[in-house]
């Protein structure tokens, strides 16, 4: 059975990457990002997403690519990441979002051993979109459990959060 999956494609530098659409919650225009002191270099800060502080991570820095200035095309992809059996919401800063496309599972090749800007541990596979190769990322493997725990610990409480019931009594 040939199963087609949908992927959201985006660019970092000259490379095209993709995330399984099932892990993507939404795509946002670049918003005001509040920096948090003493965080890893790849953590840009947090944004207010409907009353919740969501950490925003720069994939360029995480992948060891040189940083660039934000442009009108810079976007934040909000993704769900599995962390210790729980789902964590994070924002990933990318140069631009391209499109959603379908790709048959049988057309995805194994990750290459070398020749990409990122470690192959993060790569689910390689696909093609027209004449271009697409690096399909595994969002649950981009950041280690320790990195996600560190990011979660730095995110402030949700905006407008109230004290637990016991504390209000």
N, C-alpha and C positions, 0 to 999 in steps of 0.2 A: 504494500500500500504506500503510495507516494504522498506523504503528508507535507503540506505547505505551511510554513510559519511566516508571520509578519514581523518585520524588523524596522526600527526607526534608524535611519542613517544620519550621521553627522560628521563634521570634519574637524580635524585637529591638524594644523599645518597643511600639508598637501595630501594627507592620508584620509581615507574614508573609513569610518568605524560604524558598527551597528550594534544595537541592543535589541533583544527580544522584546517585542511590544508588550508582552504580558508583565514585564517588570517596570514599564514606564507608566507613571501616573498622569503626567502632563508636561507640557513644554511652556516655559515662561520667557517673556522678554527679560532682558537684563534689568534687575531691580536694585534698589539700594541694599548693599550688603554691609552689615555691621561687623567690623573686624573684632576678633577676640584675641587678647594678648596671650603670648606663650603657647601658641598652637603650632602644629607642624606646618612647614612651608606650603604644603599643598592645600591647606584649609584656608579658604578665602574669608570665611566668616559665617554669619547666619542671616537669613531673611525671615520676614514675617509672612507666613503663608496662612491666611485666614485665621489669625490669632495664635498660630503655633510657630515657635522658632525652629527653623529647619537649617541644619548645617549645609554649607555650600563648599564643595571641594573642586579644585582645579585639576582636571584630568591631565592637562599639559604638564604641570609640575609633577604629578604623581608618576607620569610616564617618562620623566626626565627630559622633556622637550623644553626649549627655551620659552620663557614667558613672553607674551605680546600684550600690547595695549588692547583694551576692550574696543569693539566696534559696534556699529548698528546691528550687525549680524550675530553678535555674541548672545548666546541663550543659556538658560538654565534648564536642564532636563531633570525633572523630579522623578526619582526611581525608588522602588521598594527593594530593600536588601535584607536577606535573611541573616540574622545574627543570633546564634545560640538558641534557635527555635522561635525567636521573635522576629517580627518584621520592623525594620527601621527605615524611616523616610529620610533620604538625603537629596540634595541638589548637586548636580554635576555641571560645572561650567564648561561649555564647548565653544569653539570658534563660530560654528553655524550649524543649524539643523537643515537637512536636505529634504528627505521624504520618507514615507512609509512604503515598503515594498514587500512582496511575497517571494519566498525562496523555498524550493523543495528541499527537504532534508537530504535527499540523495545527491544534490548538487553542491553540498557543503563539504569541503575538503578538511582534512586534519590540519591543525595549526603547524606552521613551519617551525623548524628548529632554530632558525636564525634569520636575520635580515629585516626584522621589524624594529621599530623604536621602543617596543615594550616587551616585557618578559612574556614568553609564550604561556605561562601559567594562567594569565588573564584571558587568553584567547580560546573561545569555544570552537572556532573554525574559520575558514576562509571561504568567501563566496565571490561571485562576480555580479556586477551591476553594469551592464553594457560592456565597455572596454576596461572598466576599472575593477581592481580587486577591492573587496570589502572585508575588513577585519571584524569578525563577529566576536564581541566581548562577552564574557560571563560576569555579569554585574556582581554576583555573589563572591567572586574570587579576586576582584580588583583590589579590594581593601581587606586586610586581615581582620580577624575578630578583635585583636588588640587595638588596631587602628580605629575600627568602628567604635569600640568601647571608649577610646580616648576622645573621639569626636562627640559621641553621645554625652560624655561627662562634661564637655565644654559648652554644650548648648544650654542656654538658660531655660528656665521654666516657661511653659506656654504663656503668651501675653494674656493678661487678664485671668490668670489661674487663681483659683480660690483655695483656701486651706482645706484640709480633710475635715470631715464631719466632726471627728473627735476634738479637733483644735478649735472649732467654732463654738462648742458647747460651753 
